Amino acid sequence: MKKIRVVLVDDSPVALFVLKKILSRAEHIEVAATATDGRQALSLIPMVDPDVVCTDLHMPEMDGLELTRRLMEAFPKPIMVMSAVDGNAERTFQVLQAGALEFVDKPAGLAEKELNDKAKEIIDKISVLAGVKVFRRRNRQSQLPSLAGQGQPITVPAVIGIGASTGGPTAFAEILREVISVPVPIVAVQHMAAGFMNAFVHHLNGFSRIEAKLAENGEKMRPGRIYFAPEDYHLEVERGGCLRLTRAAPLEGHRPSVGVLLDSLARQYGADSWGILLTGMGKDGAAALKAIRDAGGYTIAQDEASCVVYGMPGEAEKIGAACRFMTPRRIGQLLACLGTDNR
């Protein structure tokens, strides 16, 4: 079997040593080259032609953000950012907007427990990204989507639920850039590396015209806001519009779980709810999306061409959970239509 070839970019010799040690555990991955800053990486990556690039964010000469921008313009590759959780986490989301596909919290040290905690996450993400096709970034124009369903009438719901995993931060950003206002509350789950959820919400509020916030237990939803599940908490919606946070067991390895959120919408709101499933590995949320559709609600999955990983939406397609498949931008345009007279 052909090995996944990885280029590591980090100005810290210790970090490079740790990452090499982690990747040496995977027989199907090899470190093809290393670089100590973005400028050096930019010159060697076209020669090495790796399957995946793993880069630090903060480096001298050329940082991970500029490296990502230049690679995606000239020699696009699947890029994973290795970044420590710090007060400048906003730049992590800027690099995702520039074209990076994933990020993980950088291992803090050489202790065996720390390595074990991070090794599976890093190896799994590299394995997934190696199969992702990336392209030079282009601005595409599209018309506003029709609100006419495929044989199913669409009405404005009481609540909308959205879930995402790998590639989700960029998909959420594309959706929210299209929305000026929305007359209903939105509840959301984004699988996120530990320590980044607050920064993600802050990042969205830097450009979103509807407020993004972390959900609070017992809080009553308000129209025109998007409520995200906090780190390590399931988010559910009760019939009266109150949010419920729980530390119940992870569902299929996830807490928060998209499935838990969408299941609560199917139970409590049924036909008066919408469910949207975005890019991500695995199948979290697919069965719950079908539960919403079976209850008479309207359901959307991100289309395969625009997904970083067509896992969750792909599972939704297999089981007939989605009424429509759309790009994130078109989903945003559809949500924007809810706040107009175009219904």
N, C-alpha and C positions, 0 to 999 in steps of 0.2 A: 504494500500500500504506500502511495506517495505521501511523504511527510509534509505537514504544514510548515512553511518557511516564514519565520518571523524576524523582523528587524526591531531591535530595542533601542530607544533613544532616551538618554538620561545623562545629565551632567554629574551625577553622583556615582562613583565607582561602587559604593556599598549597595545602592539601589540596583545597579546592573547585576551585581553578584547575587543579590536576593532573587531577582527575577529569573536569572539563569538557573538558579537552584530550583525554583518552583517549576520551571518549564522542563527541567531534566526529568521530572517525574512522569511526564507524558511521552510515551514512545512514539506517538504520531506527530510530535512537534519538534522542530529543531530551530535553534537560533542561528539564522543565516548571517547576521552581521549586527554590530552595535555602533552607535554614534553618541557623541557626548554633547551635541547641540543640534539645533534644527538645520543650520547651514551645512554641517557635515552630512547630516542625514539626507538632505535634499540632493546632494551630489552623488551619494552612493546608492540610494534606493532605485533609481532607474537601471543601474548596473546589476544590482542584486535581484531585482524583480521579485520581492517577497509576496506572500499571500496576505499577510497582515502586518501592519505597523503599530507598535505599542510605544507611545511617547509620553514623556513627562510634560507637564504644562509649563512650569517655571524653569527656564534655562537661559543662560547668557547667549549672546550673539543673535540667536533666533529662537524664540520660544515656541511652545507647542501650537499656539493659536496661529501664528504666522506660517509655521511649517504645514499645518493642515490646509490653510488657504491656498498655499502655493502648490501643494500636492494635488488638491482637488481641481485646480485649474489646469495643471500640466500632466500629471501622472497619477490619476486617482487610484487609491487603494483603500481597503477597509482599515479604518484607524480606530484604535482604542486608546483613550487617554487615561494615564495613571496619575492621579492627583491626590495630594493630601487634603483632607477636610480642613479648611482654614477660612479666614475672614474674606478671602478673595474668591470664593466658590463661584461667584458670578461669571468669572472667566471660563469656568468649566462649561457653562451653558453657551457661552459665546463660541467656543470651539465646536460644540455640537451643531450650532447653527452654521458654522463654516463647513461642516461636512463629516466630522467625526461621528462614528456610529454608536460608540459605547464608552463608558468610563467606569472605573473602579477606584476605590480608595486605596492609595498606595500602601503596601505593607510597611508597618512602622519599625520593624526590627528583624532580628535573626532568630528570635525565640521559636522553638519548634511549634508551640501552640499557635503563634501568630501566622507562621507559614502554613500550617494545616488549615487554619480558618480561611485563608485567602487562596490557597492553591486550587481548590476545586472551582471556585468562582472564576478565577482568571483563566484556567485551562478550558472550562466550559465555554466561556465567552469567546475566546480565540477560536475554538473549534467551530462555533456557529458563524463567526464573522468570516472565516476562511471560505465559506460557501456563498457569501454575499457578493453580488455584482454591483459595482459602483460606477458612476458616470460623471463626466464633467457637469458642473452645475449650470443650469440654464433657467431663465425665467420663462414660464409657459403661461399663455393666456387661455382662459376658458370662460364659457358663458355661464350665467347663473343657472343652476340646475332647476328643472321643473319639480314642483312639489307633487306632481301626479305620481302616485305609486304604480308599481307593476301589478295592476289588478287589485290594489288595496288602497282605499281612500286614506288620506292623511289628515289628521286633526292636530291642533296644537296640544301638546301633552301637559300634564301637571308637573312633570319632572323628567330630566334627561340624565342618564348614567353613561359614563365613558370609562373605558379601561384600556391600559396599554402596558407594554413591557419594553423590550429592546427596541430602540428607535422612537419610543414614545415622546420624550421631551421635544424633539423636533416636530413630530406630528401635532402635538398639542399647540405648539407655537404657531404652526401654519394655520390651524383651525382658528385660534383666537385672533390672529391678525385680520381675519375676514369679518369678525363680529363687532358691530358697533353697539348693539344692545340685544338682549334676549329677554322675552317676557316671562321666562320660567327659570327656576333654579337648576343648576347642573351639579351633579355629584360625580366624583372621579377617583380612580385608583391608578397610580403610576408606580410600577415596581422600580425601586430606586436604591442605589448603593447607600449604605448606612451613613448618616450625617449630612446628606445633601438635600433633603426634602424642603427644609426652610429656604435654602438658597434657590431651589427650583421655583417655588412660589414667588419669591422676591423677583427673580428673573422675569417671570411672566408678567408681573405687575409693572415692569419697566416699559411695556408697550401695549399690554392688553387694555381695551376700553371697558371691559367688565372686570370686576374685582375678583382676583384669585386669593383664596385663603385656606389655611388648614382648618379642617372641621373640628369643632369642639363638642364634647359629649353633652347632649341635651339641648343643643342649639337649634333654634327653629330656622329652617331654610327661608331665604328671601329671593325673589326673582332677580335676575341680572347678576348673580354671583356664581362662581364655580368653587365648590368645596372639595378639597383633596383629603384623602385619608392620611392621617399622620403616620410617621414611621412606626412600624411594628404594631399597628392597630387595625383591626377590621372596621370598616365603615358600613353601617346599615341605615336605611331610612324607614321611619315609622309612618303610619298612615296619616297622622296629624301633621306631618311635615317636620318632625323633630329628628335630629341626627343622633345615632347611637354608636359609640365606640366601644369595642370589646377586645379583650386579649384571649379570645377563644383560640383553640388549636389552629395552626396553619392549615389551609386547605390546599392540598396538592403541593405542599412546600411553600406556600405564599401566605404572608400576613404583612400588609393587607392583601386581600384576595379580590380580584375583579368578580369572581363568581359569587362571593358573599354579598357584594354590593348589588349586582344585578338581580340576584335571587330575591333580595328584599324588595326591589322595585316590582318584580313579577308578582310577588305575594300581596304587597300592599297597594299597588296602583294598577297592575294588570294592563288593560287596554289604554289606560291614561298615562302610560310611560313610554319613553323611547330608550333603546339601548344601542350603544355604539362601541364596537370593538376594533381597536387599532393594532398596529404592528407589535409583534412580540413572539418569543419562542414559547413552546409548550401549548397548552390548550386552556389555560385559565380563562374563565368567562364564557366559553363557547356554549356549554350546556345551559347556562343561565340566560344567555342571549336568546336561545331557542325557547326558554320558558317564557320570556317576555313576548316573543312572537306568537307562541301558542296561546297566550292569554289575550291576544288581540292588539298588543303594542307594536310599534314600528321599530324595525331594527336595521342597523347599517354595519357593515364590516369594511375595513380599509381594503382597497383593491390590491391585488398581488404586485402589480408593477411598481407601486409607490411604497410598498412595505420594505423595511430593512430585513425583517424576518417574517415570512408568511406562515407562522405557526398558529397563533391564536385565531386570526381571520381564516386561515386555511381549514382549521378544525370546524369553524362555524360554517364554512362552505360545505364541508363533508356531511354535516348533519342537518343541513337546510335551515340554519338559524337566522340567516340574514335576508331581509327583503331587498336590499340594494347593496352594491359595492361601489365605493367612491374613493377618490383621493382625499387627503386631509383638507386641502384647499376647498374642494367642492363641498365637503361636509361643513366647513365654516360658512360658506356661502348659503347653504341650506339653513343653518341655524340663524344666519342674519335675516333670512326671509321671514322667520317667525316673528320678527319685530317690525315687519312692514305690513302693507296692505296687499302683498302678493299672494297671500294664502288662498 
